[in-house]
């Protein structure tokens, strides 16, 4: 399993939320997507964080080329500052996790 954390800074919060709702809805239907959630920072309302869980790299590659994801990237250009921080994580197997 691969976890991706993507952080965005919105300059238009309501428009960003509209774009985010659409991409979340469509991404959750993708084969290989285990979880895809968006969060808004409680102290800095313009900061949004996606936490995604994927089965493998193939699923991520297919997502990155999907029509709805490419549309999302295009749509948010006007409503974010353009800087996106991406962190990719691999889960460490453990009896405690």
C-alpha positions in Angstrom: 0.0 0.0 0.0 1.2 3.5 -0.8 -0.1 6.6 0.9 0.1 10.0 -0.7 -0.3 13.3 1.2 -0.9 16.3 -1.1 -1.0 19.8 0.4 -2.6 22.8 -1.4 -2.9 26.5 -0.5 -6.2 27.9 -1.9 -6.6 31.5 -2.8 -10.3 30.9 -3.4 -11.5 28.5 -0.7 -15.1 27.9 -2.0 -14.0 27.3 -5.6 -11.2 24.9 -4.4 -13.8 22.9 -2.4 -16.0 22.6 -5.5 -13.1 21.2 -7.5 -12.1 18.9 -4.7 -15.5 17.4 -4.2 -15.6 16.3 -7.8 -12.2 14.8 -7.9 -12.7 12.9 -4.7 -16.1 11.5 -5.9 -14.6 10.2 -9.1 -11.3 9.0 -7.7 -13.0 6.8 -5.1 -14.5 4.8 -8.0 -11.0 4.0 -9.4 -9.7 0.5 -9.3 -6.7 0.4 -7.0 -7.9 3.3 -4.8 -8.2 2.3 -1.2 -9.0 5.7 0.3 -9.1 9.3 -0.9 -10.1 12.0 1.6 -9.7 15.7 1.8 -9.2 17.8 4.9 -9.2 21.5 5.6 -6.8 22.9 8.2 -8.8 24.2 11.2 -6.3 27.1 11.9 -5.4 28.0 8.3 -8.6 27.6 6.3 -6.9 28.1 3.0 -4.8 24.9 3.6 -6.2 21.7 2.2 -4.7 18.2 2.6 -5.6 15.1 0.5 -4.7 11.8 2.2 -4.8 9.0 -0.4 -4.2 5.3 -0.2 -3.4 3.3 -3.2 -2.9 -0.4 -3.9 0.3 0.1 -6.0 2.2 2.3 -8.3 0.1 1.2 -11.3 -3.0 2.5 -9.7 -1.4 5.9 -9.0 -0.1 6.2 -12.6 -3.6 5.4 -13.9 -5.1 8.0 -11.6 -2.6 10.6 -12.6 -3.7 10.2 -16.2 -7.4 10.0 -15.6 -9.7 12.7 -17.1 -11.1 13.8 -13.8 -7.7 14.2 -12.2 -6.3 16.1 -15.1 -9.4 18.4 -15.1 -8.9 18.9 -11.4 -5.3 20.1 -11.9 -6.4 22.4 -14.7 -9.4 23.8 -12.7 -7.4 24.5 -9.5 -4.7 26.6 -11.3 -6.8 29.7 -10.9 -7.8 29.0 -7.3 -4.5 28.0 -5.7 -1.1 29.6 -5.3 0.3 26.9 -7.5 2.6 25.3 -4.9 1.7 21.7 -4.1 3.6 19.6 -1.6 3.5 15.9 -2.3 4.7 13.3 0.2 4.7 9.6 -0.7 4.8 7.0 2.1 5.0 3.2 2.3 3.5 1.5 5.3 5.9 -0.5 7.4 4.4 -3.9 8.2 3.8 -4.4 11.9 1.5 -6.4 14.2 0.7 -3.1 15.9 -0.5 -1.3 12.7 
